[in-house]
Amino acid sequence: MTSRGRGGGLLIAGTTSDAGKSVVTAGICRWLVRQGVKVAPFKGQNMSLNSFVTRQGAEIGRAQAMQAQAARVEPSALMNPVLLKPGSDRSSQVVLMGRPVGEMSARGYHGGRQQTLLATVVECLEELRATHDAVICEGAGSPAEINLRRTDIVNMGVARAAGLPVLVVGDIDRGGVFASFFGTTALLAAEDQRLVAGYLINKFRGDVSLLEPGLDMLHDLTGRRTFGVLPYAHGLGIDEEDGLRVSLRGAVRESVTAPPVGEDVLRVAVCALPLMSNFTDVDALAAEPGVLVRFVDRPEELADADLVIVPGTRGTVRALRWLQERGLAGELARRAAAGRPVLGICGGFQLLGEHIHDEVESKAGSVTGLGLLPVRVRFAVEKTLARPVGSALGERVEGYEIHHGVAEVLGGEPFLAGCRLGQVWGTHWHGSLESDGFRRQFLREVARAAGRRFVPAPDTSFAALREEQLDRLGDLIEEHADTDALLRLIEGGPPAGLPFLPPGAPPLPGVSTTGGRPKGPAATEGAGSDPKTEAGTGTATDIRPKDQTDTRTDTRTESQTEARTETVTEPASTQQLPGPSPLPHTHSHISQEAG
């Protein structure tokens, strides 16, 4: 920690969901910590069914836990103060500072509750900045969701409140990345545009020199530079952000590290339940050489599976009915009767039981389960959040629990606070398969029951593989982004004089504009930063260790404190860019500073 008392910051936004914000944030965190910078990740609001429990018993998004690992710091609720866990297309459980506070409809949340949480989000960010050299923030979706901007607490809302520079990530593999960059910027209000420092292209395939004319034209159009072009990288295996939007039907995960050790492979089928949560539980299996994991939703797809996993879900009763309607419930019963392995985790464990009483999640009352395990489940209002440690199959096991259902085990053999009956196993523990010794023993059991000559690799370390993946992300940033420019951005805040791209956003309530464009020259100070913050004031924050401090001076000369007026206007020094240049320049802006 340097003597300046407050860390630098950067917000990673994206042109779309799944543009690469999570992995870019993790990559920057890993690159910074390797430079000796004390860094923390942050996401003010996350919508995800993949979550994690900190050592303090707080529930946060798994992506933020992964980013904390990239930063080599312990995850905390400060890093993800608001977590939304969808229970349907229209409602979510709201988790505030690691604890559930209730269920809320999307209309109710965006209609008022979300806006009241901005102060909490900013306080958490400022607390992290007070104890770290830098905080790398991740946005959500796109910052140009103009219908939600009034209540935004995760993109430009937090960037403006904290005076953070913004880097917009675009996935070029989807196509249309230049239009996405331009359109995203042009749909932001003038105060928000002043924070957008530039762009980062993700998932590029081919010769970057062919892309450079487009980067030059993008610079001419927007007045903003491109900070790097990251190549498409296979096999990263980093935790996905959202289990609601991502369809895993037919998706396959398998190890790319080594061939099988034994003569056979093991085939694992994961039931792609509705509202599937923490499907990252199977990643440790997929990391084993010779284990093939795929997500399925048809009974015939279970026929050749050596192991079937019924994963966690945010809707246990809904998932139970889905299994019955699809014919998967009958196939699971036949597997159990034949002594073929089935593993239920959390919600999957609950629905394998005999009886479920739920007046909390689905409010369905009493429901008959699949009856494959001697377990009765009662849903409690209080959510269980824990980090248990135990043993199974003679090996130490660590996990984490996130559930409302309380299981009463009536028989079978004890198994990780759940039970085992024949070849049907059930536990509430997420993450148990990341314990290497236990995973190997469990796979041996599965292979024996399935009659496969499969041998687990003796030296697979899931933690080591995860570290290698995070280092690869750090390498992508170090090798393909302008890291000197990134450091200047994190330390110095938004650069001065960034042009306004018309038309801008429609006016927010209580703000007077004309077509989203500035009305006059009065607000030359309107950078949208808080006057108490350093970002945007012309005072750079040095985040590097003293022996690595750059001797270059901060080139910004004008203060950018907040103009706290009711009129949105354009700085007199800021020009509007009318349209594209007729021809591109012949030089690249990847390695040049803009503005």
N, C-alpha and C positions, 0 to 999 in steps of 0.2 A: 504493500500500500504506500503510495507516494504521499508527500506532505500536502498536496492540493486538496485532500479531503473529500473529493467527489469524483467518481469515475466517469469516463467518457461513455458514449452510447451510440447505438445504430439500430434502426428498425429495418428488418428484411420483410418487404411486402412482395406480393406476387400479382401477376396479371390475372391469374385464375387460381382456383383450388388445385392442389397437387402440382403446382409449378416447380416445386423444389425448395420451398421456404424452409421446411424443417431440416433438410439435409444441408442446405447452405448455412443455416444458423449453426448447426452442429459442426460443420467444417470450419467456419470462422472461429468458433470457440476452441476447437482442437488446435488450429494454427496459432491462435494467440497464446494459448497456455504453453505451447512449445517454445514460444519466444520469451517465456518468463512473465507473462502478463496474467494477473489474477482476474479471471473473467467468469461471468455467470450468464446463463440464458434466462430469458423471460418471455412469457406470453400472457398478456393480460386476460384474455378470454379464449378458451379452447372448447370446441365442440368435438367430442370424441367418445367412442365406446371402449377405447384402449386406454386404460388408466393404470396407475401405480400407487403404492402406499409408501410414504417416506418413513424414516425411522421414528419420527414424531407422531406417526399415525395419521397423517394427512393424505388425502387422495388428490393426485394431480395427473395430468395427461402423461402417457408413456413417452410421448415425443420429448417432453421437457425433462423427464428422467434420463432419457438417452442423451439429450444435449448437456445435462449436468455431468454425465459420465464423460462426454467429450471434453468438457471444461475441467474435469478432474476435481469436482466439488460435490458435496453431498446434496442431493435433491431436497428442496424445501417448498412449502406452500407459497412462499413469496414468489417463486418462479412461475406459478400459474394460479393466481388468486381466484379466478372464476373458471369453473369447468362445467360445461353443459353436456349431460348424458341423455341423448334422445331416447324417449320411450315410445314415440310414434313419429309420424311425419309432422305433427303439429305441436308436440309438447316435449319438454325435457326436464330432467331433474337438475336443479341448480345446486352446484357444490361451491360453497364460498369459503375460501381459506382452508380448504381440505375437508370441510364438513358439509353434508347435505342440508339444505335449508328449505327444500320444498320442491314441488312439481309446478311448472308454469308453462302456459301456452306461449307460442311464438309471439302472438299479438300482445299478450300481457307483458312479456319480457321487453319487447321493443317499444311498447307503449308507455313505458315509464321506469320500470325497475332497472333496466340496463343503465340508464343515464345516471341513476343514483350510485352506481358502483364505480363510476370513473374515479372518484376521490380515493377509494380503496385501491384501485389498480395503480394510480400514480404514486400513492404512499408506498406500496410494495416496491415499485420500481426505484423510487428514491432511496429506500432502505438498502436495496441491493447496490445502488450506485455509491452509497456512503461506505460500503464495506468491500468494494471491489474496484479494480482499476478500470474495468470496462464491463458493460452489460450489453449483450447482443439480443435484441428483441425480435420476436417473430410475429408477423401479422397473421390475419386469417382471411381466407378467400381472396377477394380483391379490395383494394382501398377505394375503388370507384363504384361501390354499390351505393348509388346516389339516393336510393329509397331508404337506406339505413344509416346515412351519414350523421343524421341528427343525434342518434343514440350510440354512435360508434365509440367503443372503449378499447379497441385492439389494433386498429390501423391508424388513420390520420388523427383520430381523437386523442390517443395517447401520445402520438408523435408531436402534435401541436402543444399539448399540455406540458410535455417535458422538453420541448425544443429539440427533438431528435432529428438527425438527418435520416433520409429514407432511401434505401436502395431497392429497386423493383426488379424481381426475378421473373424471367419468362422462359417457358419450355418451348424451345424451337422445334422439338421433335413433333409437336402437335401442328405446326404450321402457323403462319400469321403472326409471328412474334413481333415484327416491326409495327404492324397495325395495332397490336395489343399494347405495346409500349406507348405509342403516340396517343391512342384512345384513352388509356388509363390516366395518363397525365392530363390530357385535355378535358377530362370530365371532373377534375378536381377544382375546388375553389382556389382563388389566387393565394390565400394564406397557406393552403395545403401544398400548392405547387412550389412555393418557396422552400419547402423542406425536401422535395424530391431531387436528390443530388445526381441520380443517374441510374444505370441499368446493369443487369448481369444476365447473360444468356446461359441457359442450362440445357444439357443433353444435346450438344452439337455433334454431328457426325460429318467427317470429311475434312477438307482442307480449309483452314480458317482464313487463308488469304482470299478465298472466293467470297467470304462473308464481309470482308473489310469495306468494300464500297458501300454496302448497306449500312454499316456502322457509321461511316462518314455522313451519309445522307440523313441518318437518324439524328446525328449531332447537329447537322444544319437545320433540321426541322424543329428540334426541341431545345437546342442550346445545352444539352446534357450529354455527358460522356458515357461510354460503356466501360465498366470497370473490369470486365473479363468475359471470357467465353469458356465455359466448362464443358469438357467432352462428355459424351454419353459413357457412363460407367456401368458395367454389368456386375451383378452379384453382390451389391452392397449389403442387402439384407437388413437395412435399418428399419426400425419400427415405423409402421404406417401411422398416419395421423388419425384417420377416421374410419370406423367400422360401419358407418351408416351409408355413406356415399359410395364406398368401394365395393363393387361386386366381385366376389372371389370365385364365382361359379367356374369350375374348370381350371382354376389357377393351380399351378404346380410349383412346389418348392423342393429343391433337392440340393445336396452338397455339390459344389463345383471344386472342392479342394482336393479330393483324392478318390480313387476307385474303391469298390467294396473290399473289405479285408477277407471275408468268407466267400463261399461259393455262390450264395444267394443274396438277393436284395430283399428288403422289407418294404411292403407297400402299406402306406398309412392313408386312410380316407377320413377326412374331417367333414362332418355334416355342416353345411353352410347355413346355419340357423338364421332366422330373421333376428335383427338387432344383436347379431353376434358380437361379443365383447372379448377383448384380450385374446384374439386369435393369434397373437404373437407367442402364445404358449407353445405353439408347435415349431417355432423357429429352431429351438435347440435340437429337436428331432431331425429337422431338415439339414442341420449342420453335420450330422453323422454321415460319414461315407457309406453309401449303400442303402440309405433310407430315402425313399421317395414319398413325398407328402403332396396330396392333392385335395382340393375342396370339392365336395359333391352334393347333389340334391336329389338323386334318384336311387331307388332301392337296388337296381341292377348294378350300380357303380360300387356297391359294397361287396359284390360277389368275390372279387379277387383280392380284397383287402386283407392283410394279415392283422391289422389293428384298425378299429374304428374309434375315432374320438368324437365325443359329443361335447363341444366347447361351451364356454360361458356365454350368457345371453342376458340382455337387459329386460327381456320379457320371457320368463320361464314358462308360464301357462300358454302364451302365444306360441312359443317354440314347440311345446308339447303337442298342441293341436296341429301345427304345421307338419310335424313328424308323422302324425296319424293320417292326415290328409294325403301326404305324399307316398304313403306306403312304407316309409322308412321305419316306423315304429314296429311293424310286423317283422321286418327283416332284422332289426336289432334283437327282437325276442328270439327269432330262430338262431341267430348267432350265439346268443347266451346259452340256449338249450344245447347247442352243439359244442360248447366249450371253446368258442372262438373269441379272442380278446376284444373287449370294449372298455374304453376309459371315459368316464364323465368328469368334467372339471367345472366346479362352481355351479352355474345354472344347469349345465349338462348333468352334473351329479344329482341335483335336486329332482329333475324330471325322470331320472332312472329309478326313483324311489316308488313306494307304494301309494303315498297319499300326499297331497299338497293343500294347505289351507292358506289362501292369499287374500287378505283384505287390504293390502298395502300397494303392491305393484300393479296387478291387473284388476284387483277387487272382484275376482271371480268366485271367492268363497272356497268351498271344498271341491277339490278336483282329484280324480283318480290318476295316479302316475303310471309309468310303464311297468312297474312292479318287478324290476330286475334286481333291485337291491332292497334289503329289509330296512328301509328308512322312511320316516315320516317328517315332513317339512312344514314348518309354520313361519309365515313371514312376519317379521317384527318391524315396528316403525323405526327403531334405531338401527342404523347400518353398522355392520361389523367391519372395522378397518384394523388390520393387524399384520404383523410381520413374524409369523411363527417359525420356529426351528424344531426339528424332530428327526426321526429316523424311520427308514423303511427298507426292507430287503437287506438289512445289515449295513446301510449307508446313511450318512448324515444328509439331511434335506433341509433347505431353506425355501421359503415361499412367502406369499402375501395373500391376504384375504380381503375381498370386497363384496359383501353380500348382505341382503336383508333377510334371506331365508335362514332359519335356524333348524339344523338337522338333528333329529332324534334317531340314533342308530340302534336298531333292535336286534341285530344279529350279525353274522358274518365275521370275518377276521378284521381286526383294526388295520386301517391304512390311512395315514396322514390325516387324522381326526375325522376320517370318513370310514369306509369299509370296503372289503373285497368279498365277493361271493363267487367261487369258481373263477372264471376268467373275466368277470365284470368287476371293474374297479371304480371307485368314486371318491372324490375329495373336493373340498372347497379351495384348496391351495393352488393359486396361480404361481407360475414360475418354478414349480418343483422340478421340472425336467431340465432346468439350467444347472442343477447339481450333477456334476459329471459322473460321479460314482454311482449314484442312484439311477441315472438315466441308462447307464450301461447295463446294470443289473435288470432293470425293467425291460430293456430290449432283449436281453437274453431270455427272460420269461416269455415274452411275446413270440420270439423265434421258436422256442421249444413248443409252445402251444400250437403254433401255426405249422410246425413241421418244416421249418426253413433252416437251411445250413448257413445262417447269417451269424457273423461274428462282429461285435462292436469294435471299433478302433480303440486300441488301448490308451491312446494319448490325445484324444480330442478334448480340447478345453474350450467350452463355449465362451467363457470370459475372455480368453486370449483371442478367439476369433472375433469377438465384438470389438476388442481393442484394435485389432488389425483393420477392421472396417472403418472405425473412427479415424485411424491414422490415414487411411486412404482418402477420407473426406478432407482431412487437413492438407494432404498432398495436393488434392484438386485445387484448393484455394491457393496454396503456396506456389504452384506451378502454372496456373492458368488465370489468375486474377492479378491485378496491379496492387500488390500488397502495400507498397509505399503510399499509394493514393488512399487505400482503405484505412490505413493508420491515421493519415491526416484527417480523413472524414470522421473517424471515431473520436479523435482527440479534439478536433476543431469545430465540429458541428456543421450545420448546413452552410454551404458556400454562399457568399453574397452575389446578388445580381443575376440570379437565374431567371430566364425569360418566362413570361406568362403565355400559355398556349390557349387560345380561344377554342371553344366558347366558355369553358369553365363550368362549374357545377351550378345547378339552380340554387337560388338563395335559401339559406337555412332560416328557420323561424326567428324573427327578431333581428334579421340582418338585411340591410337595404342594398340591393344590387340591381343592375340592369343586365338581364340575360346571363348572369353569372360572371360578367366582366367588370373590371374596375371602373368606377364612375369618375374618378379624378385623382389628382396627385397628392391628396392630403395625407395618405397613410404610408409614408415612406418607412415607417417603423414596423409595419404589420407582418412580421414573420411568424406570428402565431406562437411564439415561445413565451413561457412565463418569465416575467422580469427577474424572478429570483433564481432562474437557472443560468448556467454558464453557456450552454449550447446556444449559438446564434447571437452572442453578445460581442464577438470578436476576441474573446479570451479562450485560448486553446487549453485543453486539459491533457497533460502528458501522461499516457498510460503505460509507457514502457519502463523497464528497469533502468536505473540511472546510467548504467554503462552502455545502454542501447539508445539513449535519447538522441533524436534527430536534431541537428543544429539548424535546420531550416526554420525560417520565421513564418508565422501565420500571415498569409497575404490578405486576409480580410481586413478592411479598413473602416467599415461602417457598422455601428451597432444595430442589432436586429431584435430589439425588445418589443414586447407585445403592445399593440396600439389600442387596446381596450376602448374602441369606439363602436358605434352602431353601424358605421358605414364601411363596407369592404372596398378598398381602393388599391390601385397598383402603385408600387414604388416608382418614383419619377425616374430612377435609374434603370428600370426594367423595361425591356422592349418586348413588343408582341411579334411573334414570328408568323408571317402571313402564309407561307406554303413552302413546298420543296424547292431546292435549288435545281436548275435544269440539268446539271451534270455533277456527279460526285467528285470530290477531291481525290487525289492519288495517294493520300497518306492515311494511316490508321489512327483512330482515336482510342484504341485499346490502351496505349501506353502514354497518352497525353492528358493533361489536366484541362478540363473545360471551364469556361466562364471566368 
